[in-house]
Amino acid sequence: MSSLKVPASVPDPYEDAEQLKKAFKGWGTNEELIIQILAHRNAAQRKLIRDSYAAAYGEDLLKDLDSELTSDFQRVVLLWTLSPAERDAYLVNEATKRLTASNWVIMEIACTRSSDDLFKARQAYHARYKKSLEEDVAYHTSGDFRKLLVPLITAFRYEGDEVNMTLARKEANILHEKISDKAYNDEEIIRIISTRSKAQLSATFNHYNDHHGHEIIKDLEADDDDEYLKLLRAAIECLKTPEKHFEKVLRLAIKKLGTDEWDLTRVVATRAEVDMERIKEEYHRRNSVTLDRAIAGDTSGDYEKMLLALIGHGDA
């Protein structure tokens, strides 16, 4: 018996746009309908809905969502409805206006996006803010943070699988030597992690582990009060095993005294279409509770429904 599934019918973007317009009419907004449509459309479909909405009503769907919704639910819906490139541009711009913890958002985007994604985010930034993304990152940061973040955010890495093992051994030794000397801001460390492909870095980190007896992350745990060192360590984690980084961000966001909705929203909205299954597996392995249960226990209302729909649970 054939196991081929009959493909589900593709949603009509004009119909979706019409339903969303209806959700905004009358007394109060129909949040359920918004979740039902937007949480179950991929990036290409969401773009078509926005285009159809503009064509049918001469209005910007994002502006209408912004004026109709509030609080954390508003933020997750708006971030999700943006294209991935627009969303990254928006998050970086927002980060340049916040305090130093926002360096982590810039690092996260720089290290977990493909070269193409990062290039598109820079284009979207240029179009929206009329200046370059790297210009704002450089202005917002200083010292070692700037030295690390500007090369990371402007990287255009080779994305293939080709690896030079001789180079991996050589650069693993360079990294070990600099880290042993506590020269964490050395240009060679920054050059290696901001220019090499992820496949090449993986070979370098593996050689580091095999040859020097511990993982590079462990050797960077020397001083937990050093904010730059923490950022460097997180950058390497993002390049190496992004699901481990995102699991940790989610765990800290949920376990805080009072949920950190800012981080929770960002991770769910940016990773739902990328590696959420791996993040969920890592979360379950690390915390002995599923991510959907953790989110359901810590959030409520439409915000909870939207998050659960985005991570693949809930019947919203």
C-alpha positions, 0 to 999 in steps of 0.5 A: 500500500502506498504511503504517499500522503495527498498534499494538503491544499495550499491556503489562498493568501487572499482568503487569509487576508480577508479572514484577518481583516474580519478578525480586526472588525467589530468589538474586540479582535478575534485573536483565535483567528489570527493564531489559526491563520498566521501560526500555520503559514510558512515564511513564503505564505506569510509574505503572500498574505501581506502582499494580498492584504496590501492589494485588497485593502491598501493597508499594511497588515503589520500596522493593523496587527500592531494597532489591534494587538497588545503586549507579548502576544503582539510582539510574537505575532509581529516578529513572526509575520515579518520575513526572516531577513526583516525580522533579523534586521529589526532585532539587530536594530532594537538591540543597538538601542538597548543595554549591553545584554543586547550584544547577545542578540547581535552575536546570536544572529551573526553566528546562527544564520547562513551567509545568505541569510545574514546578507539578506538581513543586511540588505533589509536593514539598509532598506528599512533604516537607511544605513548599514547594519555594521555601522550601527553595530560598530557605533553601539559597541566598543572595545573587545565587544566591537572587535568581536561583533563587527567581523561576526555580523559582516561575515560571508562564510563558505557554506559547503562541506569542504574541510582542510584538515591541515588547516584545522590542526594548525588553527586548533593549536593557535586557538589553544595557545591564545586561550592558554595565554588568556589572550581571549581578544587576540586577533587570531581567535577573532579571525578564525571564528569570524571567517572560517566555514562552520564545517571547517570550524567543526573540524578545528574544534574536534581537533582541539578536543582530541589533541588538547584533552578538553572542549574549547568551550570548557577552556573558555570557562576560566572567568565567569564574571568576564562578560566578553569571555561569556560572549565569545564562549556563546559565539563558539557554542552558536557556531558549533551546536546552536540547539544547545545555545537556544536550549539554554536561552529558553531554560533561563527565560522560563526559569527566571523569577517571572518569565523573560518573555523577551528572550522566549519570544525571540527564540520561538519566532526565529527558530520555529522554521529552522531547528525547533525540533532539535531545540525541543529534543535538547530541552527535553534531554536537559530538563526532563520536561518537554518544552511545550509543557514548560511554556504552558506552565509559564505563560497564558492566554493568546501568547501561550497559544501562539507559542505552542502553535509555533513550536508545533503543539497546541490545537490553536 
